[in-house]
Amino acid sequence: METENGRALSSLLPGERGTVAALTAEGEMRRRLQDIGLVAGTQVACVGVSPLGDPAAYRIRGAVIALRRDDAAGVRLA
């Protein structure tokens, strides 16, 4: 999913990489995303997607984290 604010993390396919540009998520979800290391400049790679397409697993700062599509949509990539 690409918008005027950049491509969403949720649009990455397995094997694709991106760099976090900004967070559009708000409130507690924004804080959670920041706590797991999703801040501007962070490299992120999609390492897999569940058979039904949600959630997906992302490598963030050496850890693999599963995020639901709606939550990952709050992260914009450069």
VMD Tcl script that builds the backbone (N, CA, C; Angstrom):
set m [mol new atoms 234]
animate dup $m
set s [atomselect $m all]
$s set {name element resname resid chain x y z} {
  {N N MET 1 A 0.842 -1.161 0.000}
  {CA C MET 1 A 0.000 0.000 0.000}
  {C C MET 1 A 0.893 1.232 0.000}
  {N N GLU 2 A 0.760 2.064 -1.028}
  {CA C GLU 2 A 1.572 3.267 -1.131}
  {C C GLU 2 A 0.655 4.480 -1.086}
  {N N THR 3 A 1.064 5.459 -0.319}
  {CA C THR 3 A 0.287 6.690 -0.184}
  {C C THR 3 A 1.226 7.868 -0.364}
  {N N GLU 4 A 0.692 9.067 -0.246}
  {CA C GLU 4 A 1.529 10.256 -0.328}
  {C C GLU 4 A 2.533 10.310 0.826}
  {N N ASN 5 A 2.292 9.543 1.904}
  {CA C ASN 5 A 3.189 9.501 3.056}
  {C C ASN 5 A 4.233 8.399 2.931}
  {N N GLY 6 A 4.286 7.697 1.796}
  {CA C GLY 6 A 5.244 6.611 1.609}
  {C C GLY 6 A 4.572 5.255 1.675}
  {N N ARG 7 A 5.368 4.248 1.449}
  {CA C ARG 7 A 4.892 2.865 1.461}
  {C C ARG 7 A 4.718 2.392 2.896}
  {N N ALA 8 A 3.682 1.618 3.142}
  {CA C ALA 8 A 3.418 1.087 4.482}
  {C C ALA 8 A 4.238 -0.177 4.714}
  {N N LEU 9 A 4.670 -0.380 5.947}
  {CA C LEU 9 A 5.390 -1.595 6.329}
  {C C LEU 9 A 4.562 -2.827 5.957}
  {N N SER 10 A 3.270 -2.745 6.110}
  {CA C SER 10 A 2.389 -3.886 5.828}
  {C C SER 10 A 2.425 -4.324 4.364}
  {N N SER 11 A 2.960 -3.485 3.469}
  {CA C SER 11 A 3.006 -3.830 2.045}
  {C C SER 11 A 4.241 -4.651 1.667}
  {N N LEU 12 A 5.200 -4.799 2.592}
  {CA C LEU 12 A 6.394 -5.593 2.284}
  {C C LEU 12 A 6.042 -7.061 2.111}
  {N N LEU 13 A 6.648 -7.665 1.119}
  {CA C LEU 13 A 6.506 -9.104 0.885}
  {C C LEU 13 A 7.723 -9.810 1.470}
  {N N PRO 14 A 7.611 -11.106 1.750}
  {CA C PRO 14 A 8.766 -11.827 2.288}
  {C C PRO 14 A 10.009 -11.618 1.420}
  {N N GLY 15 A 11.119 -11.281 2.088}
  {CA C GLY 15 A 12.371 -11.031 1.391}
  {C C GLY 15 A 12.616 -9.560 1.089}
  {N N GLU 16 A 11.596 -8.724 1.165}
  {CA C GLU 16 A 11.763 -7.299 0.897}
  {C C GLU 16 A 12.210 -6.567 2.159}
  {N N ARG 17 A 12.905 -5.451 1.940}
  {CA C ARG 17 A 13.419 -4.635 3.039}
  {C C ARG 17 A 12.994 -3.188 2.845}
  {N N GLY 18 A 13.062 -2.450 3.935}
  {CA C GLY 18 A 12.768 -1.022 3.873}
  {C C GLY 18 A 13.368 -0.316 5.074}
  {N N THR 19 A 13.303 1.005 5.031}
  {CA C THR 19 A 13.801 1.840 6.117}
  {C C THR 19 A 12.641 2.661 6.653}
  {N N VAL 20 A 12.467 2.653 7.965}
  {CA C VAL 20 A 11.374 3.402 8.583}
  {C C VAL 20 A 11.595 4.897 8.349}
  {N N ALA 21 A 10.560 5.559 7.849}
  {CA C ALA 21 A 10.601 7.007 7.639}
  {C C ALA 21 A 9.831 7.724 8.736}
  {N N ALA 22 A 8.669 7.165 9.110}
  {CA C ALA 22 A 7.820 7.823 10.107}
  {C C ALA 22 A 6.773 6.846 10.623}
  {N N LEU 23 A 6.197 7.184 11.771}
  {CA C LEU 23 A 5.069 6.437 12.321}
  {C C LEU 23 A 3.817 7.287 12.181}
  {N N THR 24 A 2.747 6.664 11.682}
  {CA C THR 24 A 1.460 7.358 11.620}
  {C C THR 24 A 0.518 6.834 12.691}
  {N N ALA 25 A 0.915 5.739 13.337}
  {CA C ALA 25 A 0.112 5.176 14.430}
  {C C ALA 25 A 0.071 6.179 15.585}
  {N N GLU 26 A -0.986 6.084 16.378}
  {CA C GLU 26 A -1.150 7.003 17.508}
  {C C GLU 26 A -1.366 6.230 18.798}
  {N N GLY 27 A -1.225 6.921 19.900}
  {CA C GLY 27 A -1.538 6.373 21.216}
  {C C GLY 27 A -0.654 5.215 21.616}
  {N N GLU 28 A -1.278 4.217 22.242}
  {CA C GLU 28 A -0.541 3.072 22.762}
  {C C GLU 28 A 0.170 2.287 21.670}
  {N N MET 29 A -0.425 2.190 20.491}
  {CA C MET 29 A 0.215 1.446 19.398}
  {C C MET 29 A 1.479 2.158 18.944}
  {N N ARG 30 A 1.463 3.477 18.876}
  {CA C ARG 30 A 2.663 4.226 18.509}
  {C C ARG 30 A 3.784 3.934 19.509}
  {N N ARG 31 A 3.456 3.958 20.781}
  {CA C ARG 31 A 4.439 3.697 21.827}
  {C C ARG 31 A 4.989 2.275 21.718}
  {N N ARG 32 A 4.129 1.308 21.455}
  {CA C ARG 32 A 4.571 -0.082 21.313}
  {C C ARG 32 A 5.522 -0.228 20.134}
  {N N LEU 33 A 5.186 0.390 19.009}
  {CA C LEU 33 A 6.050 0.315 17.835}
  {C C LEU 33 A 7.418 0.946 18.115}
  {N N GLN 34 A 7.420 2.059 18.832}
  {CA C GLN 34 A 8.689 2.695 19.196}
  {C C GLN 34 A 9.481 1.797 20.145}
  {N N ASP 35 A 8.801 1.176 21.084}
  {CA C ASP 35 A 9.463 0.305 22.061}
  {C C ASP 35 A 10.149 -0.892 21.410}
  {N N ILE 36 A 9.606 -1.401 20.301}
  {CA C ILE 36 A 10.233 -2.546 19.633}
  {C C ILE 36 A 11.289 -2.098 18.622}
  {N N GLY 37 A 11.532 -0.789 18.557}
  {CA C GLY 37 A 12.624 -0.287 17.728}
  {C C GLY 37 A 12.240 0.331 16.411}
  {N N LEU 38 A 10.954 0.492 16.154}
  {CA C LEU 38 A 10.532 1.100 14.899}
  {C C LEU 38 A 10.547 2.621 15.021}
  {N N VAL 39 A 11.716 3.179 14.770}
  {CA C VAL 39 A 11.910 4.623 14.766}
  {C C VAL 39 A 12.572 4.992 13.437}
  {N N ALA 40 A 12.525 6.255 13.077}
  {CA C ALA 40 A 13.085 6.708 11.800}
  {C C ALA 40 A 14.519 6.216 11.634}
  {N N GLY 41 A 14.805 5.675 10.454}
  {CA C GLY 41 A 16.137 5.189 10.129}
  {C C GLY 41 A 16.360 3.709 10.362}
  {N N THR 42 A 15.448 3.038 11.035}
  {CA C THR 42 A 15.596 1.612 11.322}
  {C C THR 42 A 15.360 0.778 10.066}
  {N N GLN 43 A 16.246 -0.174 9.819}
  {CA C GLN 43 A 16.094 -1.115 8.714}
  {C C GLN 43 A 15.140 -2.232 9.149}
  {N N VAL 44 A 14.217 -2.598 8.264}
  {CA C VAL 44 A 13.224 -3.634 8.549}
  {C C VAL 44 A 13.158 -4.584 7.353}
  {N N ALA 45 A 13.036 -5.877 7.636}
  {CA C ALA 45 A 12.891 -6.869 6.577}
  {C C ALA 45 A 11.696 -7.760 6.895}
  {N N CYS 46 A 10.900 -8.065 5.892}
  {CA C CYS 46 A 9.798 -9.011 6.066}
  {C C CYS 46 A 10.386 -10.408 5.895}
  {N N VAL 47 A 10.231 -11.239 6.919}
  {CA C VAL 47 A 10.794 -12.582 6.857}
  {C C VAL 47 A 9.739 -13.654 6.613}
  {N N GLY 48 A 8.479 -13.294 6.690}
  {CA C GLY 48 A 7.432 -14.274 6.426}
  {C C GLY 48 A 6.055 -13.738 6.711}
  {N N VAL 49 A 5.082 -14.387 6.107}
  {CA C VAL 49 A 3.676 -14.021 6.293}
  {C C VAL 49 A 2.918 -15.305 6.614}
  {N N SER 50 A 1.997 -15.239 7.558}
  {CA C SER 50 A 1.245 -16.434 7.925}
  {C C SER 50 A 0.422 -16.929 6.730}
  {N N PRO 51 A 0.021 -18.172 6.725}
  {CA C PRO 51 A -0.728 -18.733 5.595}
  {C C PRO 51 A -1.988 -17.945 5.232}
  {N N LEU 52 A -2.623 -17.328 6.201}
  {CA C LEU 52 A -3.829 -16.545 5.908}
  {C C LEU 52 A -3.515 -15.076 5.634}
  {N N GLY 53 A -2.231 -14.713 5.657}
  {CA C GLY 53 A -1.820 -13.360 5.315}
  {C C GLY 53 A -1.701 -12.388 6.462}
  {N N ASP 54 A -2.078 -12.778 7.647}
  {CA C ASP 54 A -2.019 -11.874 8.795}
  {C C ASP 54 A -1.857 -12.705 10.056}
  {N N PRO 55 A -0.864 -12.518 10.882}
  {CA C PRO 55 A 0.151 -11.457 10.868}
  {C C PRO 55 A 1.326 -11.797 9.968}
  {N N ALA 56 A 2.280 -10.849 9.895}
  {CA C ALA 56 A 3.540 -11.046 9.179}
  {C C ALA 56 A 4.677 -10.903 10.184}
  {N N ALA 57 A 5.804 -11.532 9.871}
  {CA C ALA 57 A 6.979 -11.460 10.741}
  {C C ALA 57 A 8.010 -10.543 10.102}
  {N N TYR 58 A 8.573 -9.651 10.926}
  {CA C TYR 58 A 9.560 -8.672 10.458}
  {C C TYR 58 A 10.817 -8.773 11.319}
  {N N ARG 59 A 11.990 -8.663 10.664}
  {CA C ARG 59 A 13.244 -8.594 11.406}
  {C C ARG 59 A 13.511 -7.121 11.681}
  {N N ILE 60 A 13.546 -6.783 12.994}
  {CA C ILE 60 A 13.738 -5.408 13.440}
  {C C ILE 60 A 14.881 -5.414 14.444}
  {N N ARG 61 A 15.985 -4.793 14.093}
  {CA C ARG 61 A 17.155 -4.703 14.979}
  {C C ARG 61 A 17.589 -6.072 15.516}
  {N N GLY 62 A 17.560 -7.085 14.644}
  {CA C GLY 62 A 18.030 -8.413 15.012}
  {C C GLY 62 A 16.988 -9.325 15.623}
  {N N ALA 63 A 15.831 -8.809 15.968}
  {CA C ALA 63 A 14.757 -9.634 16.543}
  {C C ALA 63 A 13.654 -9.814 15.505}
  {N N VAL 64 A 12.985 -10.956 15.549}
  {CA C VAL 64 A 11.850 -11.184 14.662}
  {C C VAL 64 A 10.574 -10.918 15.452}
  {N N ILE 65 A 9.778 -9.996 14.934}
  {CA C ILE 65 A 8.552 -9.549 15.602}
  {C C ILE 65 A 7.376 -9.760 14.659}
  {N N ALA 66 A 6.289 -10.333 15.165}
  {CA C ALA 66 A 5.072 -10.489 14.371}
  {C C ALA 66 A 4.165 -9.289 14.618}
  {N N LEU 67 A 3.668 -8.714 13.528}
  {CA C LEU 67 A 2.746 -7.580 13.615}
  {C C LEU 67 A 1.526 -7.846 12.742}
  {N N ARG 68 A 0.379 -7.466 13.250}
  {CA C ARG 68 A -0.837 -7.543 12.445}
  {C C ARG 68 A -0.777 -6.492 11.346}
  {N N ARG 69 A -1.454 -6.757 10.261}
  {CA C ARG 69 A -1.464 -5.856 9.102}
  {C C ARG 69 A -1.900 -4.440 9.494}
  {N N ASP 70 A -2.945 -4.313 10.293}
  {CA C ASP 70 A -3.428 -2.983 10.695}
  {C C ASP 70 A -2.381 -2.223 11.502}
  {N N ASP 71 A -1.636 -2.935 12.343}
  {CA C ASP 71 A -0.599 -2.280 13.143}
  {C C ASP 71 A 0.597 -1.884 12.267}
  {N N ALA 72 A 0.991 -2.768 11.364}
  {CA C ALA 72 A 2.120 -2.479 10.475}
  {C C ALA 72 A 1.789 -1.351 9.489}
  {N N ALA 73 A 0.513 -1.128 9.238}
  {CA C ALA 73 A 0.111 -0.036 8.338}
  {C C ALA 73 A 0.415 1.331 8.945}
  {N N GLY 74 A 0.646 1.385 10.253}
  {CA C GLY 74 A 0.978 2.638 10.920}
  {C C GLY 74 A 2.442 3.006 10.839}
  {N N VAL 75 A 3.217 2.235 10.055}
  {CA C VAL 75 A 4.647 2.501 9.873}
  {C C VAL 75 A 4.882 2.831 8.402}
  {N N ARG 76 A 5.450 3.981 8.121}
  {CA C ARG 76 A 5.753 4.409 6.762}
  {C C ARG 76 A 7.232 4.206 6.472}
  {N N LEU 77 A 7.516 3.708 5.273}
  {CA C LEU 77 A 8.886 3.451 4.859}
  {C C LEU 77 A 9.369 4.518 3.887}
  {N N ALA 78 A 10.681 4.725 3.903}
  {CA C ALA 78 A 11.296 5.695 2.990}
  {C C ALA 78 A 11.412 5.092 1.601}
}
mol reanalyze $m
mol bondsrecalc $m
mol representation Tube
mol addrep $m
